Amino acid sequence: MKYLDYPPIWLLGFMGLTWGGAQIGLRVAPPLWLKALGGALIALGLGLMVAAVFAMWRHHTTVVPHRIPSEIVTDGIYRLTRNPIYLGDAFTLAGFALLFGSPAGVVFVPVFMAVIQRRFIVEEETWLRTKFSEEFQTWAEKTRRWL
């Protein structure tokens, strides 16, 4: 089961729930502006993910959850949020829900964020706090977990 415990799998699962809810009638016809907002949120989410992966790549550290990082990244997009990839996932899920006109999908966003925090963020922050204690503490005090 550990093979499936990765954020993209959780994101796809929540997107599937959003889509499924829309298919069984839990859907409203979104106006064009709401679809545009959904598309913009997806683009923002993907942009955050790309910026975060690039920053991790520049620092030669892992982007894979459940692996201990070799570096702490506090510059670039990580100056704005401690979890830009997960925030990008949340924006993507919200945008997907708006595109499909799924009110249930919008409700799933905070649930998704809670799952990600419990399954991944707590563990990752524990590793960072242990390995880079002083630097992590300074960064955590001035940088929000989500946004």
Secondary structure, 3 states (H helix, E strand, C coil): CHHHCCHHHHHHHHHHHHHHHHHCCCCCCCCHHHHHHHHHHHHHHHHHHHHHHHHHHHCCCCCCCCCCCCCCCCCHHHHCCCCHHHHHHHHHHHHHHHHCCCHHHHHHHHHHHHHHHHHHHHHHHHHHHHHCHHHHHHHHHHCCCCC
